[in-house]
Amino acid sequence: MADETYTLEGLENARAELKRLEDAWDNYSGNNPDKYQSQIKSARTMVRVIESTLKANGTLPLTEQEQFEGELDAAFPNAQSKEIVEHNGKRYQRWFLPAEKSNSGKTVKAWDRGWREVAE
């Protein structure tokens, strides 16, 4: 992908394309359940990649939650799924969820990850 894609304008364009495809799917009245699905998946991936790149290079600000999760990631870089850690007197659990699956739904192509606070 070209570097000019990873700009605020590129993110706007990617979001607009995703919206266009989702609207086309919403307005589709045919009987093909797969219509537009691969294009929508590709567009979602593009938005996610551009957004994460812009946040990583400082063009887009991180939310407070993203900043805090970055601290936890740095403090516990090898934390496994469902592992509970203690940080600043509180307990947090690592989680992973599929962000993108193959067309068959059997293979995970990308993962979302994060932390949630665990009540004592």
PAZASE-670255 format. One record per atom (N, C-alpha, C): residue in three letters; atom name; x, y, z. Coordinates in Angstrom, 1 decimal, padded with zeros to 4 digits. Layout:
BEGIN
+-----+----+--------+--------+--------+
:  aa : at :     c1 :     c2 :     c3 :
+-----+----+--------+--------+--------+
: ALA : CA :      X :      Y :      Z :
...
+-----+----+--------+--------+--------+
This chain:
BEGIN
+-----+----+--------+--------+--------+
:  aa : at :     c1 :     c2 :     c3 :
+-----+----+--------+--------+--------+
: MET :  N :  000.8 : -001.2 :  000.0 :
: MET : CA :  000.0 :  000.0 :  000.0 :
: MET :  C :  000.9 :  001.2 :  000.0 :
: ALA :  N :  000.4 :  002.3 : -000.6 :
: ALA : CA :  001.2 :  003.5 : -000.7 :
: ALA :  C :  001.1 :  004.2 :  000.6 :
: ASP :  N :  002.2 :  005.0 :  000.9 :
: ASP : CA :  002.3 :  005.7 :  002.2 :
: ASP :  C :  001.2 :  006.8 :  002.3 :
: GLU :  N :  000.8 :  007.4 :  001.1 :
: GLU : CA : -000.3 :  008.4 :  001.2 :
: GLU :  C : -001.6 :  007.9 :  001.6 :
: THR :  N : -001.8 :  006.6 :  001.7 :
: THR : CA : -003.0 :  006.0 :  002.2 :
: THR :  C : -003.1 :  006.2 :  003.7 :
: TYR :  N : -001.9 :  006.3 :  004.4 :
: TYR : CA : -001.9 :  006.4 :  005.8 :
: TYR :  C : -001.9 :  007.8 :  006.3 :
: THR :  N : -002.9 :  008.5 :  005.8 :
: THR : CA : -003.1 :  009.9 :  006.2 :
: THR :  C : -004.5 :  010.1 :  006.7 :
: LEU :  N : -004.8 :  011.3 :  007.3 :
: LEU : CA : -006.1 :  011.5 :  007.7 :
: LEU :  C : -007.1 :  011.5 :  006.6 :
: GLU :  N : -006.7 :  012.0 :  005.4 :
: GLU : CA : -007.5 :  012.0 :  004.2 :
: GLU :  C : -007.7 :  010.5 :  003.7 :
: GLY :  N : -006.7 :  009.7 :  003.8 :
: GLY : CA : -006.8 :  008.3 :  003.4 :
: GLY :  C : -007.8 :  007.6 :  004.4 :
: LEU :  N : -007.7 :  007.9 :  005.7 :
: LEU : CA : -008.7 :  007.3 :  006.6 :
: LEU :  C : -010.1 :  007.8 :  006.3 :
: GLU :  N : -010.3 :  009.0 :  006.0 :
: GLU : CA : -011.6 :  009.5 :  005.6 :
: GLU :  C : -012.1 :  008.8 :  004.4 :
: ASN :  N : -011.3 :  008.6 :  003.4 :
: ASN : CA : -011.7 :  007.9 :  002.2 :
: ASN :  C : -012.0 :  006.5 :  002.5 :
: ALA :  N : -011.2 :  005.8 :  003.3 :
: ALA : CA : -011.4 :  004.4 :  003.6 :
: ALA :  C : -012.8 :  004.3 :  004.4 :
: ARG :  N : -013.0 :  005.2 :  005.3 :
: ARG : CA : -014.3 :  005.1 :  006.1 :
: ARG :  C : -015.5 :  005.4 :  005.1 :
: ALA :  N : -015.3 :  006.3 :  004.2 :
: ALA : CA : -016.4 :  006.6 :  003.2 :
: ALA :  C : -016.7 :  005.4 :  002.3 :
: GLU :  N : -015.6 :  004.7 :  001.9 :
: GLU : CA : -015.8 :  003.5 :  001.1 :
: GLU :  C : -016.5 :  002.4 :  001.9 :
: LEU :  N : -016.1 :  002.2 :  003.1 :
: LEU : CA : -016.7 :  001.2 :  004.0 :
: LEU :  C : -018.2 :  001.5 :  004.1 :
: LYS :  N : -018.5 :  002.8 :  004.4 :
: LYS : CA : -019.9 :  003.2 :  004.5 :
: LYS :  C : -020.7 :  002.9 :  003.2 :
: ARG :  N : -020.1 :  003.3 :  002.1 :
: ARG : CA : -020.7 :  003.0 :  000.8 :
: ARG :  C : -021.0 :  001.6 :  000.6 :
: LEU :  N : -020.1 :  000.7 :  000.9 :
: LEU : CA : -020.3 : -000.7 :  000.8 :
: LEU :  C : -021.4 : -001.3 :  001.7 :
: GLU :  N : -021.3 : -000.8 :  003.0 :
: GLU : CA : -022.4 : -001.2 :  004.0 :
: GLU :  C : -023.7 : -000.7 :  003.5 :
: ASP :  N : -023.8 :  000.5 :  003.0 :
: ASP : CA : -025.1 :  001.0 :  002.5 :
: ASP :  C : -025.6 :  000.1 :  001.3 :
: ALA :  N : -024.7 : -000.2 :  000.4 :
: ALA : CA : -025.0 : -001.0 : -000.7 :
: ALA :  C : -025.6 : -002.4 : -000.2 :
: TRP :  N : -024.9 : -003.0 :  000.8 :
: TRP : CA : -025.4 : -004.2 :  001.3 :
: TRP :  C : -026.8 : -004.0 :  002.0 :
: ASP :  N : -027.0 : -003.0 :  002.7 :
: ASP : CA : -028.3 : -002.7 :  003.4 :
: ASP :  C : -029.4 : -002.5 :  002.3 :
: ASN :  N : -029.1 : -002.0 :  001.2 :
: ASN : CA : -030.1 : -001.7 :  000.2 :
: ASN :  C : -030.2 : -002.9 : -000.8 :
: TYR :  N : -029.4 : -003.9 : -000.7 :
: TYR : CA : -029.4 : -005.1 : -001.6 :
: TYR :  C : -030.6 : -005.9 : -001.3 :
: SER :  N : -031.4 : -006.2 : -002.4 :
: SER : CA : -032.6 : -007.0 : -002.2 :
: SER :  C : -032.5 : -008.4 : -002.8 :
: GLY :  N : -031.4 : -008.7 : -003.3 :
: GLY : CA : -031.2 : -010.0 : -003.9 :
: GLY :  C : -031.1 : -011.2 : -002.9 :
: ASN :  N : -030.8 : -012.4 : -003.4 :
: ASN : CA : -030.8 : -013.5 : -002.5 :
: ASN :  C : -029.4 : -014.1 : -002.4 :
: ASN :  N : -028.4 : -013.3 : -002.6 :
: ASN : CA : -027.0 : -013.8 : -002.5 :
: ASN :  C : -026.5 : -013.2 : -001.1 :
: PRO :  N : -026.4 : -014.1 : -000.1 :
: PRO : CA : -025.9 : -013.6 :  001.2 :
: PRO :  C : -024.5 : -013.2 :  001.3 :
: ASP :  N : -023.7 : -013.6 :  000.2 :
: ASP : CA : -022.3 : -013.2 :  000.2 :
: ASP :  C : -022.0 : -011.9 : -000.6 :
: LYS :  N : -023.1 : -011.3 : -001.2 :
: LYS : CA : -022.9 : -010.1 : -002.0 :
: LYS :  C : -022.3 : -009.0 : -001.1 :
: TYR :  N : -021.2 : -008.4 : -001.6 :
: TYR : CA : -020.5 : -007.3 : -001.0 :
: TYR :  C : -019.6 : -007.7 :  000.2 :
: GLN :  N : -019.8 : -009.0 :  000.7 :
: GLN : CA : -019.1 : -009.3 :  002.0 :
: GLN :  C : -017.6 : -009.2 :  001.9 :
: SER :  N : -017.0 : -009.7 :  000.8 :
: SER : CA : -015.5 : -009.7 :  000.8 :
: SER :  C : -015.0 : -008.2 :  000.6 :
: GLN :  N : -015.8 : -007.4 : -000.1 :
: GLN : CA : -015.4 : -006.0 : -000.2 :
: GLN :  C : -015.5 : -005.3 :  001.2 :
: ILE :  N : -016.6 : -005.6 :  001.9 :
: ILE : CA : -016.8 : -005.0 :  003.2 :
: ILE :  C : -015.7 : -005.4 :  004.2 :
: LYS :  N : -015.3 : -006.7 :  004.2 :
: LYS : CA : -014.2 : -007.2 :  005.0 :
: LYS :  C : -012.9 : -006.5 :  004.7 :
: SER :  N : -012.6 : -006.3 :  003.4 :
: SER : CA : -011.4 : -005.6 :  003.0 :
: SER :  C : -011.4 : -004.2 :  003.4 :
: ALA :  N : -012.6 : -003.5 :  003.3 :
: ALA : CA : -012.7 : -002.1 :  003.7 :
: ALA :  C : -012.5 : -002.0 :  005.2 :
: ARG :  N : -013.1 : -002.9 :  006.0 :
: ARG : CA : -013.0 : -002.8 :  007.4 :
: ARG :  C : -011.5 : -003.0 :  007.8 :
: THR :  N : -010.8 : -003.9 :  007.1 :
: THR : CA : -009.4 : -004.2 :  007.4 :
: THR :  C : -008.6 : -002.9 :  007.1 :
: MET :  N : -008.9 : -002.3 :  006.0 :
: MET : CA : -008.2 : -001.1 :  005.6 :
: MET :  C : -008.4 :  000.0 :  006.6 :
: VAL :  N : -009.6 :  000.2 :  007.1 :
: VAL : CA : -009.9 :  001.3 :  008.1 :
: VAL :  C : -009.1 :  000.9 :  009.3 :
: ARG :  N : -009.1 : -000.3 :  009.8 :
: ARG : CA : -008.4 : -000.7 :  011.0 :
: ARG :  C : -006.9 : -000.5 :  010.9 :
: VAL :  N : -006.3 : -000.9 :  009.7 :
: VAL : CA : -004.9 : -000.7 :  009.5 :
: VAL :  C : -004.5 :  000.8 :  009.5 :
: ILE :  N : -005.2 :  001.6 :  008.7 :
: ILE : CA : -004.9 :  003.0 :  008.7 :
: ILE :  C : -005.0 :  003.7 :  010.0 :
: GLU :  N : -006.1 :  003.4 :  010.7 :
: GLU : CA : -006.4 :  004.0 :  012.0 :
: GLU :  C : -005.3 :  003.6 :  013.0 :
: SER :  N : -004.9 :  002.3 :  013.1 :
: SER : CA : -003.8 :  001.9 :  014.0 :
: SER :  C : -002.5 :  002.5 :  013.6 :
: THR :  N : -002.2 :  002.6 :  012.3 :
: THR : CA : -001.0 :  003.2 :  011.9 :
: THR :  C : -000.9 :  004.7 :  012.3 :
: LEU :  N : -002.0 :  005.4 :  012.1 :
: LEU : CA : -002.0 :  006.8 :  012.5 :
: LEU :  C : -002.0 :  007.0 :  014.0 :
: LYS :  N : -002.5 :  006.1 :  014.7 :
: LYS : CA : -002.4 :  006.2 :  016.2 :
: LYS :  C : -001.0 :  005.8 :  016.6 :
: ALA :  N : -000.4 :  004.9 :  016.0 :
: ALA : CA :  001.0 :  004.5 :  016.3 :
: ALA :  C :  002.0 :  005.6 :  016.0 :
: ASN :  N :  001.8 :  006.3 :  014.9 :
: ASN : CA :  002.8 :  007.4 :  014.6 :
: ASN :  C :  002.4 :  008.7 :  015.2 :
: GLY :  N :  001.3 :  008.8 :  016.0 :
: GLY : CA :  001.0 :  010.0 :  016.7 :
: GLY :  C :  000.1 :  011.0 :  015.9 :
: THR :  N : -000.3 :  010.6 :  014.7 :
: THR : CA : -001.2 :  011.5 :  013.9 :
: THR :  C : -002.6 :  011.6 :  014.5 :
: LEU :  N : -003.1 :  010.5 :  015.0 :
: LEU : CA : -004.3 :  010.4 :  015.7 :
: LEU :  C : -004.0 :  010.2 :  017.2 :
: PRO :  N : -004.7 :  010.9 :  018.1 :
: PRO : CA : -004.5 :  010.7 :  019.5 :
: PRO :  C : -005.1 :  009.4 :  020.0 :
: LEU :  N : -004.4 :  008.8 :  021.0 :
: LEU : CA : -004.9 :  007.6 :  021.6 :
: LEU :  C : -005.9 :  008.0 :  022.7 :
: THR :  N : -007.0 :  007.2 :  022.8 :
: THR : CA : -007.9 :  007.5 :  023.9 :
: THR :  C : -007.2 :  007.1 :  025.2 :
: GLU :  N : -007.8 :  007.6 :  026.3 :
: GLU : CA : -007.3 :  007.2 :  027.6 :
: GLU :  C : -007.2 :  005.7 :  027.8 :
: GLN :  N : -008.2 :  005.0 :  027.4 :
: GLN : CA : -008.2 :  003.6 :  027.5 :
: GLN :  C : -007.1 :  003.0 :  026.7 :
: GLU :  N : -006.8 :  003.4 :  025.5 :
: GLU : CA : -005.7 :  002.9 :  024.7 :
: GLU :  C : -004.4 :  003.2 :  025.3 :
: GLN :  N : -004.3 :  004.4 :  025.9 :
: GLN : CA : -003.0 :  004.8 :  026.6 :
: GLN :  C : -002.8 :  003.8 :  027.7 :
: PHE :  N : -003.8 :  003.6 :  028.5 :
: PHE : CA : -003.7 :  002.7 :  029.7 :
: PHE :  C : -003.4 :  001.3 :  029.2 :
: GLU :  N : -004.1 :  000.8 :  028.2 :
: GLU : CA : -003.8 : -000.6 :  027.7 :
: GLU :  C : -002.4 : -000.7 :  027.2 :
: GLY :  N : -001.8 :  000.4 :  026.6 :
: GLY : CA : -000.5 :  000.5 :  026.2 :
: GLY :  C :  000.5 :  000.3 :  027.3 :
: GLU :  N :  000.2 :  000.9 :  028.5 :
: GLU : CA :  001.0 :  000.8 :  029.7 :
: GLU :  C :  001.0 : -000.7 :  030.1 :
: LEU :  N : -000.2 : -001.3 :  030.1 :
: LEU : CA : -000.3 : -002.7 :  030.5 :
: LEU :  C :  000.4 : -003.6 :  029.5 :
: ASP :  N :  000.3 : -003.3 :  028.2 :
: ASP : CA :  001.1 : -004.1 :  027.2 :
: ASP :  C :  002.6 : -004.0 :  027.5 :
: ALA :  N :  003.0 : -002.8 :  027.8 :
: ALA : CA :  004.5 : -002.6 :  028.0 :
: ALA :  C :  004.9 : -003.3 :  029.3 :
: ALA :  N :  004.1 : -003.3 :  030.3 :
: ALA : CA :  004.4 : -003.9 :  031.6 :
: ALA :  C :  004.3 : -005.4 :  031.6 :
: PHE :  N :  003.4 : -005.9 :  030.7 :
: PHE : CA :  003.2 : -007.4 :  030.6 :
: PHE :  C :  003.1 : -007.8 :  029.2 :
: PRO :  N :  004.3 : -007.7 :  028.5 :
: PRO : CA :  004.3 : -008.0 :  027.0 :
: PRO :  C :  004.0 : -009.4 :  026.6 :
: ASN :  N :  004.2 : -010.4 :  027.6 :
: ASN : CA :  004.0 : -011.8 :  027.2 :
: ASN :  C :  002.7 : -012.4 :  027.9 :
: ALA :  N :  001.8 : -011.5 :  028.3 :
: ALA : CA :  000.5 : -011.9 :  028.9 :
: ALA :  C : -000.3 : -012.8 :  028.0 :
: GLN :  N : -000.7 : -013.9 :  028.4 :
: GLN : CA : -001.5 : -014.8 :  027.6 :
: GLN :  C : -003.0 : -014.5 :  027.8 :
: SER :  N : -003.8 : -015.1 :  026.9 :
: SER : CA : -005.3 : -014.9 :  027.0 :
: SER :  C : -005.8 : -015.4 :  028.4 :
: LYS :  N : -006.6 : -014.6 :  029.0 :
: LYS : CA : -007.3 : -014.8 :  030.3 :
: LYS :  C : -006.3 : -014.7 :  031.5 :
: GLU :  N : -005.1 : -014.3 :  031.2 :
: GLU : CA : -004.1 : -014.2 :  032.3 :
: GLU :  C : -004.5 : -013.0 :  033.1 :
: ILE :  N : -004.4 : -013.1 :  034.4 :
: ILE : CA : -004.7 : -011.9 :  035.3 :
: ILE :  C : -003.4 : -011.4 :  035.9 :
: VAL :  N : -003.2 : -010.1 :  035.8 :
: VAL : CA : -002.0 : -009.4 :  036.3 :
: VAL :  C : -002.5 : -008.3 :  037.3 :
: GLU :  N : -001.5 : -007.9 :  038.1 :
: GLU : CA : -001.8 : -006.8 :  039.0 :
: GLU :  C : -000.9 : -005.6 :  038.6 :
: HIS :  N : -001.6 : -004.4 :  038.5 :
: HIS : CA : -000.9 : -003.2 :  038.1 :
: HIS :  C : -001.5 : -002.1 :  038.9 :
: ASN :  N : -000.7 : -001.3 :  039.6 :
: ASN : CA : -001.1 : -000.2 :  040.4 :
: ASN :  C : -002.2 : -000.6 :  041.4 :
: GLY :  N : -002.1 : -001.7 :  042.0 :
: GLY : CA : -003.0 : -002.2 :  043.0 :
: GLY :  C : -004.3 : -002.7 :  042.5 :
: LYS :  N : -004.5 : -002.8 :  041.2 :
: LYS : CA : -005.7 : -003.4 :  040.6 :
: LYS :  C : -005.4 : -004.6 :  039.8 :
: ARG :  N : -006.4 : -005.4 :  039.6 :
: ARG : CA : -006.1 : -006.7 :  038.8 :
: ARG :  C : -006.8 : -006.5 :  037.4 :
: TYR :  N : -006.1 : -007.0 :  036.4 :
: TYR : CA : -006.6 : -006.9 :  035.0 :
: TYR :  C : -006.4 : -008.2 :  034.3 :
: GLN :  N : -007.4 : -008.5 :  033.4 :
: GLN : CA : -007.3 : -009.8 :  032.7 :
: GLN :  C : -007.1 : -009.5 :  031.2 :
: ARG :  N : -006.2 : -010.2 :  030.6 :
: ARG : CA : -005.9 : -010.1 :  029.1 :
: ARG :  C : -007.0 : -010.8 :  028.4 :
: TRP :  N : -007.5 : -010.2 :  027.3 :
: TRP : CA : -008.5 : -010.9 :  026.4 :
: TRP :  C : -008.1 : -010.7 :  025.0 :
: PHE :  N : -008.5 : -011.7 :  024.2 :
: PHE : CA : -008.3 : -011.7 :  022.7 :
: PHE :  C : -009.6 : -012.1 :  022.1 :
: LEU :  N : -010.0 : -011.5 :  021.0 :
: LEU : CA : -011.2 : -011.8 :  020.2 :
: LEU :  C : -010.8 : -011.8 :  018.7 :
: PRO :  N : -011.4 : -012.6 :  017.9 :
: PRO : CA : -011.2 : -012.5 :  016.5 :
: PRO :  C : -011.6 : -011.2 :  015.9 :
: ALA :  N : -010.7 : -010.5 :  015.2 :
: ALA : CA : -011.1 : -009.2 :  014.6 :
: ALA :  C : -011.5 : -009.5 :  013.1 :
: GLU :  N : -010.9 : -010.5 :  012.6 :
: GLU : CA : -011.2 : -010.9 :  011.2 :
: GLU :  C : -011.0 : -012.3 :  011.0 :
: LYS :  N : -012.0 : -013.0 :  010.3 :
: LYS : CA : -012.0 : -014.4 :  010.0 :
: LYS :  C : -011.9 : -014.6 :  008.5 :
: SER :  N : -011.5 : -015.8 :  008.1 :
: SER : CA : -011.6 : -016.1 :  006.7 :
: SER :  C : -013.0 : -016.2 :  006.2 :
: ASN :  N : -013.2 : -016.3 :  004.9 :
: ASN : CA : -014.6 : -016.4 :  004.4 :
: ASN :  C : -015.3 : -017.6 :  004.9 :
: SER :  N : -014.6 : -018.7 :  005.2 :
: SER : CA : -015.3 : -019.9 :  005.8 :
: SER :  C : -015.6 : -019.7 :  007.2 :
: GLY :  N : -015.0 : -018.8 :  007.9 :
: GLY : CA : -015.2 : -018.5 :  009.3 :
: GLY :  C : -014.4 : -019.5 :  010.2 :
: LYS :  N : -013.6 : -020.3 :  009.6 :
: LYS : CA : -012.8 : -021.3 :  010.4 :
: LYS :  C : -011.4 : -020.8 :  010.8 :
: THR :  N : -010.9 : -019.8 :  010.1 :
: THR : CA : -009.5 : -019.4 :  010.4 :
: THR :  C : -009.6 : -017.9 :  010.8 :
: VAL :  N : -008.9 : -017.6 :  011.9 :
: VAL : CA : -008.8 : -016.2 :  012.3 :
: VAL :  C : -007.6 : -015.6 :  011.6 :
: LYS :  N : -007.9 : -014.5 :  010.9 :
: LYS : CA : -006.9 : -013.8 :  010.2 :
: LYS :  C : -006.2 : -012.6 :  011.0 :
: ALA :  N : -007.0 : -012.1 :  011.9 :
: ALA : CA : -006.5 : -011.0 :  012.8 :
: ALA :  C : -007.2 : -011.0 :  014.1 :
: TRP :  N : -006.5 : -010.6 :  015.1 :
: TRP : CA : -007.0 : -010.6 :  016.5 :
: TRP :  C : -007.1 : -009.2 :  017.1 :
: ASP :  N : -008.2 : -009.0 :  017.8 :
: ASP : CA : -008.3 : -007.8 :  018.7 :
: ASP :  C : -007.8 : -008.2 :  020.0 :
: ARG :  N : -007.3 : -007.3 :  020.8 :
: ARG : CA : -006.8 : -007.7 :  022.2 :
: ARG :  C : -007.0 : -006.5 :  023.1 :
: GLY :  N : -007.1 : -006.8 :  024.3 :
: GLY : CA : -007.3 : -005.7 :  025.3 :
: GLY :  C : -007.2 : -006.2 :  026.7 :
: TRP :  N : -007.5 : -005.3 :  027.6 :
: TRP : CA : -007.5 : -005.7 :  029.1 :
: TRP :  C : -008.8 : -005.2 :  029.7 :
: ARG :  N : -009.3 : -006.0 :  030.7 :
: ARG : CA : -010.4 : -005.6 :  031.4 :
: ARG :  C : -010.1 : -005.7 :  032.9 :
: GLU :  N : -010.7 : -004.8 :  033.7 :
: GLU : CA : -010.5 : -004.9 :  035.1 :
: GLU :  C : -011.2 : -006.0 :  035.7 :
: VAL :  N : -010.6 : -006.7 :  036.7 :
: VAL : CA : -011.2 : -007.9 :  037.3 :
: VAL :  C : -011.6 : -007.5 :  038.8 :
: ALA :  N : -012.8 : -007.7 :  039.1 :
: ALA : CA : -013.3 : -007.4 :  040.5 :
: ALA :  C : -012.6 : -008.4 :  041.4 :
: GLU :  N : -012.3 : -008.0 :  042.6 :
: GLU : CA : -011.6 : -008.9 :  043.6 :
: GLU :  C : -012.7 : -009.8 :  044.2 :
+-----+----+--------+--------+--------+
